[in-house]
Amino acid sequence: MNLLVGDLQGCCDAFDRLLAATGFSPSRDHLVVLGDLVNRGPGSLQVLQRLHALGGAATCLLGNHDLHLLAVAQGVRPMHRTDTLSDILESAQREAWLDWVRHRPLAVVECGWLCVHAGVPPQWDTAKVLAMAGEVQALLRGPDLHGFLGAMYGNEPVRWSESLAGADRLRFAINAFTRMRFCAPDGTLDLKTKDAAGAPPGYVPWFDVPGRRTQGTPMAFGHWSTLGLVNRPDLLGLDTGCVWGGALTAVRVDGGRREVMQVPCEQAQRPG
């Protein structure tokens, strides 16, 4: 059994119930968690412990909250009032957990599905997606993590070009992989609007951009809780607002199957 799973955000009880409901067995099955493993829910450290214990049975992508954890740990960003990262940062195994997080990927292909946390620019095909993820991953795992995280934040540039270099190139890639929602037909990102019903004039959800080079490639993503479940033949959006009191969603995708499984979640935080 192969499962794609939406944003956990530190909701370990819901994750445990989802694994039980699906009959998941780490000796037989595999799951891909689509980023935002931690933060805002009450059990961020517990989630990391569960995922780590699954070993090779789990592939865990990085989302914006996971990068935020690394930035807070490095002193690059302050803790936000809604953060629930203290259990990790105060753990006796803090450095081991942070090292595990920084070695997670930003994009993978599993079971014929291209998986990312947020989205991809329309100019990138699958090979480019994986290549750009590799560039960022090399720096996340490298010796200058502090310097990299310090240059990571910001909304510019908003449009991809092969001429982008250095911090601009990597910042654009990170914003695409972990933050994007709306995109203009020319590939310009809108990184401010969160409400699925509030597309800025001239923008559409990134996956609806005409001529997107990943069109027709089965893709799965999370990140966009106000969008809810997206279940199209070649597209799965699986952030169904677990931390906000929605559901935690998994989709079985092996053997030509498409089976959606959900468990209801207690509200851990309120939007705002």
C-alpha positions as CSV (number, residue, x, y, z in Angstrom):
1,M,0.0,0.0,0.0
2,N,1.3,3.4,-0.9
3,L,-0.2,6.5,0.8
4,L,0.2,10.2,0.2
5,V,-0.6,12.2,3.4
6,G,-1.4,15.9,3.9
7,D,0.1,18.4,6.3
8,L,0.6,17.0,9.9
9,Q,1.6,20.2,11.6
10,G,2.4,18.6,14.9
11,C,-0.9,16.8,15.1
12,C,0.4,13.4,16.3
13,D,-2.8,12.0,17.7
14,A,-4.5,12.5,14.3
15,F,-1.6,10.9,12.5
16,D,-1.7,7.9,14.8
17,R,-5.4,7.5,14.2
18,L,-4.9,7.8,10.4
19,L,-2.3,5.1,10.4
20,A,-4.6,2.9,12.4
21,A,-7.6,3.6,10.1
22,T,-5.6,2.8,7.0
23,G,-4.1,-0.4,8.4
24,F,-0.6,1.0,7.6
25,S,2.2,-1.5,8.2
26,P,5.8,-0.2,7.9
27,S,7.0,-3.7,7.0
28,R,4.8,-3.7,4.0
29,D,3.6,-0.2,3.1
30,H,5.0,3.2,2.2
31,L,3.8,6.8,2.8
32,V,4.8,10.2,1.6
33,V,4.0,13.1,3.9
34,L,3.7,16.3,1.9
35,G,5.5,18.7,4.2
36,D,4.7,20.9,7.3
37,L,5.5,18.0,9.5
38,V,5.7,20.3,12.6
39,N,4.3,23.4,14.2
40,R,1.0,24.8,15.4
41,G,-0.2,21.4,16.6
42,P,0.5,20.1,20.1
43,G,2.9,17.3,19.3
44,S,5.7,18.5,17.0
45,L,8.4,16.4,18.6
46,Q,6.0,13.3,18.8
47,V,5.4,13.6,15.0
48,L,9.2,13.6,14.3
49,Q,9.6,10.6,16.6
50,R,6.8,8.7,14.8
51,L,8.1,9.5,11.3
52,H,11.7,8.7,12.3
53,A,10.7,5.4,13.7
54,L,9.1,4.5,10.3
55,G,12.5,4.6,8.7
56,G,12.4,3.8,5.0
57,A,8.7,3.3,5.1
58,A,8.1,7.1,5.2
59,T,9.3,9.8,2.8
60,C,8.8,13.2,4.5
61,L,9.0,16.4,2.5
62,L,9.9,19.8,3.8
63,G,7.3,22.6,4.1
64,N,7.5,26.2,5.2
65,H,7.0,25.3,8.8
66,D,9.8,22.8,8.8
67,L,12.2,25.4,7.3
68,H,10.9,27.9,10.0
69,L,12.0,25.3,12.7
70,L,15.5,25.3,11.3
71,A,15.6,29.1,11.1
72,V,14.4,29.5,14.7
73,A,17.0,26.9,15.8
74,Q,19.7,28.8,14.0
75,G,18.7,32.1,15.5
76,V,17.7,33.5,12.1
77,R,14.0,34.0,13.0
78,P,12.3,34.5,16.3
79,M,9.6,32.2,17.6
80,H,6.1,33.3,16.7
81,R,3.4,33.4,19.3
82,T,1.6,30.5,17.6
83,D,4.7,28.3,17.2
84,T,4.7,24.9,19.0
85,L,8.4,24.1,18.5
86,S,9.7,24.2,22.0
87,D,9.4,20.5,22.6
88,I,11.9,20.0,19.7
89,L,14.2,22.9,20.6
90,E,14.4,21.9,24.3
91,S,14.8,18.2,23.6
92,A,18.0,16.5,24.8
93,Q,18.2,15.1,21.2
94,R,17.6,18.6,19.7
95,E,20.6,18.5,17.3
96,A,19.8,15.0,16.0
97,W,16.2,16.0,15.3
98,L,17.3,19.2,13.5
99,D,19.8,17.2,11.5
100,W,17.1,14.7,10.5
101,V,14.8,17.6,9.4
102,R,17.4,19.3,7.3
103,H,18.1,16.1,5.4
104,R,14.5,15.7,4.2
105,P,13.8,16.4,0.4
106,L,11.8,19.2,-1.1
107,A,10.4,17.1,-4.1
108,V,10.2,13.5,-4.9
109,V,8.6,11.1,-7.4
110,E,6.9,8.2,-5.7
111,C,4.5,5.7,-7.3
112,G,4.4,7.8,-10.4
113,W,3.4,11.0,-8.5
114,L,5.5,14.2,-8.4
115,C,5.2,15.3,-4.8
116,V,5.9,18.8,-3.4
117,H,4.7,20.8,-0.4
118,A,3.2,23.9,-2.2
119,G,3.7,24.0,-5.9
120,V,5.9,24.4,-8.9
121,P,6.3,27.2,-11.4
122,P,4.8,26.7,-14.9
123,Q,8.2,26.9,-16.6
124,W,9.5,23.8,-14.8
125,D,9.1,20.2,-16.0
126,T,9.6,17.2,-13.7
127,A,13.3,17.0,-14.4
128,K,13.7,20.7,-13.5
129,V,11.7,20.4,-10.4
130,L,13.9,17.6,-9.1
131,A,17.1,19.4,-10.2
132,M,16.1,22.6,-8.4
133,A,15.1,20.7,-5.3
134,G,18.5,19.1,-5.4
135,E,20.2,22.5,-5.5
136,V,18.4,23.7,-2.4
137,Q,18.8,20.4,-0.5
138,A,22.5,20.5,-1.0
139,L,22.7,23.8,0.8
140,L,20.3,22.8,3.5
141,R,22.6,19.8,4.2
142,G,25.8,21.8,3.8
143,P,28.2,23.5,6.3
144,D,26.7,27.0,6.0
145,L,23.2,26.3,7.0
146,H,23.0,29.6,9.0
147,G,24.0,31.7,6.1
148,F,21.7,29.9,3.8
149,L,18.7,30.3,6.1
150,G,19.6,34.0,6.5
151,A,19.2,34.6,2.8
152,M,16.1,32.4,2.4
153,Y,13.4,34.9,3.4
154,G,11.8,37.4,1.2
155,N,9.3,37.6,-1.7
156,E,11.7,38.5,-4.5
157,P,12.2,37.5,-7.2
158,V,8.6,36.6,-8.1
159,R,9.3,35.2,-11.6
160,W,11.7,32.4,-12.7
161,S,14.5,33.0,-15.1
162,E,17.4,30.7,-15.9
163,S,19.7,33.7,-15.3
164,L,18.8,33.8,-11.6
165,A,21.8,33.0,-9.5
166,G,22.9,32.8,-5.9
167,A,20.4,33.7,-3.2
168,D,17.8,35.0,-5.6
169,R,17.7,31.6,-7.4
170,L,17.5,29.6,-4.3
171,R,14.9,31.9,-2.6
172,F,12.7,31.7,-5.7
173,A,12.9,27.9,-5.6
174,I,12.1,27.7,-1.9
175,N,9.2,30.1,-2.3
176,A,7.8,27.9,-5.1
177,F,8.3,24.6,-3.3
178,T,7.0,25.8,0.1
179,R,4.8,28.9,-0.2
180,M,3.2,29.4,-3.6
181,R,-0.5,29.3,-4.2
182,F,-1.5,31.7,-7.0
183,C,0.5,32.3,-10.2
184,A,0.1,34.5,-13.3
185,P,0.2,33.0,-16.8
186,D,3.7,34.4,-17.3
187,G,4.9,32.5,-14.1
188,T,4.8,35.5,-11.7
189,L,4.1,34.3,-8.2
190,D,1.7,35.9,-5.7
191,L,3.0,35.1,-2.2
192,K,0.6,37.1,-0.2
193,T,-2.9,35.7,-0.9
194,K,-3.9,32.7,1.1
195,D,-7.7,32.5,0.7
196,A,-8.6,30.1,-2.1
197,A,-11.5,32.3,-3.1
198,G,-9.4,35.5,-3.3
199,A,-7.3,35.2,-6.4
200,P,-5.7,38.5,-7.3
201,P,-6.7,39.9,-10.7
202,G,-4.8,38.1,-13.4
203,Y,-3.8,35.2,-11.2
204,V,-5.0,31.6,-10.9
205,P,-4.1,28.6,-8.7
206,W,-0.6,27.5,-9.8
207,F,-1.9,24.2,-11.1
208,D,-4.4,25.9,-13.4
209,V,-1.9,28.0,-15.3
210,P,-2.3,27.3,-19.1
211,G,0.6,25.5,-20.6
212,R,2.2,24.4,-17.2
213,R,5.0,22.1,-18.2
214,T,4.0,19.6,-15.5
215,Q,0.5,19.4,-17.0
216,G,-0.5,15.7,-17.3
217,T,2.1,14.6,-14.7
218,P,0.3,13.3,-11.6
219,M,1.1,15.8,-8.9
220,A,0.4,15.9,-5.1
221,F,0.8,18.8,-2.8
222,G,-0.3,20.2,0.5
223,H,0.1,23.7,2.1
224,W,-3.3,25.2,1.0
225,S,-5.8,24.5,3.8
226,T,-8.4,27.0,2.5
227,L,-8.5,25.1,-0.7
228,G,-9.5,21.8,0.9
229,L,-9.3,18.4,-0.8
230,V,-8.5,18.5,-4.5
231,N,-9.0,15.2,-6.2
232,R,-8.5,15.4,-10.0
233,P,-7.2,12.6,-12.2
234,D,-3.7,14.1,-12.3
235,L,-3.8,16.3,-9.2
236,L,-4.2,15.8,-5.4
237,G,-4.3,18.6,-2.9
238,L,-4.2,17.1,0.5
239,D,-4.0,19.9,3.1
240,T,-7.5,19.6,4.6
241,G,-6.8,21.7,7.7
242,C,-6.0,19.2,10.3
243,V,-4.6,21.7,12.7
244,W,-7.6,24.0,12.3
245,G,-10.1,21.3,13.2
246,G,-10.6,19.9,9.7
247,A,-9.4,16.4,8.7
248,L,-6.1,14.7,8.1
249,T,-6.2,13.1,4.7
250,A,-4.4,10.2,3.1
251,V,-4.9,8.9,-0.5
252,R,-3.9,5.4,-1.5
253,V,-2.4,5.6,-5.0
254,D,-0.9,2.2,-5.8
255,G,-2.1,-0.3,-8.4
256,G,-4.2,2.2,-10.3
257,R,-6.3,2.8,-7.2
258,R,-7.5,6.1,-5.8
259,E,-8.9,5.7,-2.3
260,V,-9.3,8.8,-0.1
261,M,-9.1,8.1,3.7
262,Q,-9.7,10.8,6.3
263,V,-9.8,11.1,10.1
264,P,-11.5,14.1,11.8
265,C,-9.2,16.3,13.9
266,E,-9.5,18.4,17.0
267,Q,-8.8,22.1,16.5
268,A,-5.4,22.9,17.8
269,Q,-5.3,26.6,16.7
270,R,-7.6,29.2,15.2
271,P,-6.8,31.1,12.1
272,G,-5.7,34.6,12.6
